[in-house]
Amino acid sequence: MRLGRTQLGSRNHPSVPRFVATSGLSPKGVAFGLDQFKLRAEEKLILDAIRIVEPRIKAIATVGEASRHVGEGSRGIIVGLEDADEPVPIGSLGDGVWRLLGLALHFLARGQFFSR
């Protein structure tokens, strides 16, 4: 049987791989995704995922326009580090943390996250 584009990745063919492009991760979209799992059990899974790259992370939060950590009219993500007095923007930790956060949110949104 030949699979057309509309059939690939459908519920009938769940084994078809999907690709998550990190270039498509907007800060606003990731902040929205993170808000969906805030204060739920999945938040621990998100933290465990990003701690693979940066083990000092103790908390993660979204911030809005009123925060001094993001520009006016935007939303962003900050993290609390064990050895820091103030939260820092997630972007200051490097691309690896951002990529793992995007992957964790992608898999959690689809109910495909596996923990250790």
C-alpha positions as CSV (number, residue, x, y, z in Angstrom):
1,M,0.0,0.0,0.0
2,R,1.3,3.4,-0.9
3,L,0.9,6.1,1.7
4,G,0.1,9.6,0.5
5,R,1.0,12.8,2.4
6,T,-2.3,13.0,4.2
7,Q,-1.9,9.5,5.6
8,L,1.7,9.8,6.8
9,G,1.7,10.6,10.5
10,S,-2.0,9.9,11.0
11,R,-3.4,7.9,13.9
12,N,-3.5,4.9,11.6
13,H,0.3,5.1,11.0
14,P,1.8,6.3,14.4
15,S,5.3,4.9,13.6
16,V,6.0,7.5,11.0
17,P,8.7,9.8,12.4
18,R,8.0,13.4,13.0
19,F,10.6,16.1,13.0
20,V,10.7,19.0,15.4
21,A,12.6,21.9,13.9
22,T,14.1,24.1,16.6
23,S,14.2,27.0,14.2
24,G,10.4,27.0,14.4
25,L,10.3,27.5,18.2
26,S,9.1,31.0,18.9
27,P,9.5,32.3,22.5
28,K,5.8,33.1,22.6
29,G,4.8,29.6,21.4
30,V,7.1,27.9,23.9
31,A,5.9,30.2,26.7
32,F,2.3,29.2,25.8
33,G,3.3,25.5,25.8
34,L,5.0,25.8,29.1
35,D,2.0,27.5,30.7
36,Q,-0.1,24.4,29.8
37,F,2.0,22.2,32.1
38,K,2.7,24.7,34.9
39,L,2.0,23.4,38.4
40,R,1.2,19.9,37.1
41,A,3.2,16.7,37.3
42,E,4.5,17.2,33.8
43,E,6.4,20.3,35.0
44,K,8.9,18.0,36.7
45,L,9.5,16.1,33.5
46,I,10.2,19.4,31.7
47,L,12.7,20.4,34.4
48,D,14.3,16.9,34.3
49,A,14.7,17.3,30.5
50,I,16.4,20.6,30.6
51,R,18.6,19.6,33.6
52,I,20.3,17.2,31.2
53,V,22.2,20.2,29.8
54,E,22.1,22.5,32.8
55,P,21.8,20.7,36.2
56,R,21.7,23.9,38.2
57,I,18.2,24.7,37.1
58,K,15.8,24.6,40.0
59,A,12.7,26.3,38.5
60,I,11.3,27.6,35.2
61,A,8.6,30.3,34.6
62,T,7.1,32.4,31.9
63,V,7.2,36.1,32.2
64,G,5.1,38.8,30.4
65,E,5.4,42.4,29.3
66,A,5.8,43.8,32.8
67,S,9.0,41.9,33.5
68,R,12.4,43.5,33.2
69,H,13.7,40.2,31.8
70,V,11.9,40.5,28.4
71,G,11.2,43.3,26.0
72,E,8.0,45.3,25.9
73,G,5.1,43.5,24.3
74,S,6.7,40.1,24.5
75,R,6.7,37.0,26.6
76,G,9.7,35.1,27.7
77,I,11.0,32.3,29.9
78,I,13.2,32.6,32.9
79,V,14.9,30.0,35.0
80,G,16.1,29.9,38.6
81,L,19.6,28.6,39.1
82,E,20.8,27.0,42.4
83,D,23.8,29.5,42.6
84,A,22.0,32.7,41.4
85,D,20.2,35.2,43.4
86,E,18.0,36.4,40.5
87,P,16.3,34.4,37.7
88,V,18.0,34.5,34.3
89,P,16.5,34.4,30.8
90,I,16.6,30.9,29.4
91,G,18.4,32.2,26.3
92,S,21.5,33.0,28.4
93,L,22.0,29.3,29.1
94,G,22.7,28.4,25.5
95,D,20.9,26.7,22.7
96,G,20.9,23.2,24.2
97,V,18.5,24.1,27.0
98,W,16.1,25.8,24.6
99,R,16.2,22.8,22.2
100,L,15.5,20.3,25.0
101,L,12.7,22.5,26.3
102,G,11.1,22.5,22.9
103,L,11.4,18.8,22.5
104,A,10.0,18.1,26.0
105,L,7.0,20.3,25.3
106,H,6.5,18.7,21.9
107,F,6.4,15.2,23.4
108,L,4.3,16.1,26.4
109,A,1.7,17.7,24.2
110,R,1.4,14.4,22.3
111,G,1.5,12.2,25.4
112,Q,4.7,10.6,24.2
113,F,7.1,11.6,27.0
114,F,9.0,8.8,28.8
115,S,10.7,9.4,32.1
116,R,13.5,7.5,33.7
